[in-house]
């Protein structure tokens, strides 16, 4: 590693944490203890059906939804369940990473 590489800031921000909140049926991303992004879901037998991903006002356009999407999808895959992406954001994220998630996804039929 060069001296310049060692001085570059780490892209990981320790002030960000994610959790699965089963009582509210959503994954949550917090930044500095403030709720920044949520992704709502239905917990179905053998599946997690993602409904909506929403960035809270002031947190849009910062890439936080991508971080939460990867966390949530990885969590579902690790649990042995399959993904149903009714949420347009989650569906687009899977389309951009087909090698990681297509094999674990049951795409909804129709519009």
N, C-alpha and C positions, 0 to 999 in steps of 0.2 A: 504494500500500500504506500502510495506517495504521500508526502507531507500535505499536499493540497487535498487529497482524498480524505485524509485524517481530519482536516479542519472543516470539511463540509458538514453541514448539519444533517442529522439523522432525520429521514422523512417521517419516521414513526413519532407520533406525539403521545406521550404518556398521559396526557390529560383527556384522552378519548377512551371510553370503555363501552362495551356492548354487553347486553344481557337478553335472555329470552324471558319474557314476562308472561307466564302461562295464564295467570288470573285475568290479564287484559288481552290475551290472544294476540300478542305482538312481540316482535323483536325491537329493541330500543338501543340507540346510540346516544351516549351522553358525552358532552364536551364540558369540562370543568363543572361537573355535576348538573349541568343544564341539559334537559332533553332536547336533542338536535334533530334526530330522524327516527321515524317509526316505520315498521313494516308489519301490517296486520295480516293475520292468517286464520284459517279454520284448521283445527286438528282433526283429521278424519282417520278412520282405520287404514293404516298403511300409507297415508299421504299427509303432507302439509300443503294446503291450498292457499297460496299467497294472494291476497286481495288488493292491497294498496300499499305503496311506499310514499311517505310524505316527509319532506324536509320542513321543519318549523321555520317561521319567519326569521330572517337574519342568518340562516344557516344554508341557504340555497347556493348552488354553484361552487361549492368548495370540495366536492368529491366525497363527502361524507356518506351519501347514499350508496356509493359503490362499495365503501368499506363495510357498511351494514349488510348489503346484499351478499357479499362474499362470505361474511360471518354466518349469516342466516342459512345460506345454501350449504355451506360446509357442515353446519350443525345438523341439518336435515339428513344429509348424506351419511354422516357419522352415526346417526340414530338408526339407520337402516330403513328409514321411510323414503318415499318418493315425493317428488315435487310436482305440484300442479300450479303453473304460473298464470293465474288470471290477472295478476298485477302487470300492467304494461311495462313498468320499469324492470321488474324481475325477469319478465319474458325477454326484453331487449338485452339484459345482462347475460342471460343464458345464451342468446344468439351470438353474442360477442365472445363467449367462452365455451363453444360447443364441446371441445375436447374434455372439459372438466365436468360438465353437467348434463349434456344431452342423454347420456345413458341412464340417468337417474330421474328423468323428467317425463311426465305424461302430459303432453300439450292438450289444452282444451280444444274441443271441436267447435267449429263455427266462429262467427265474429265476436 
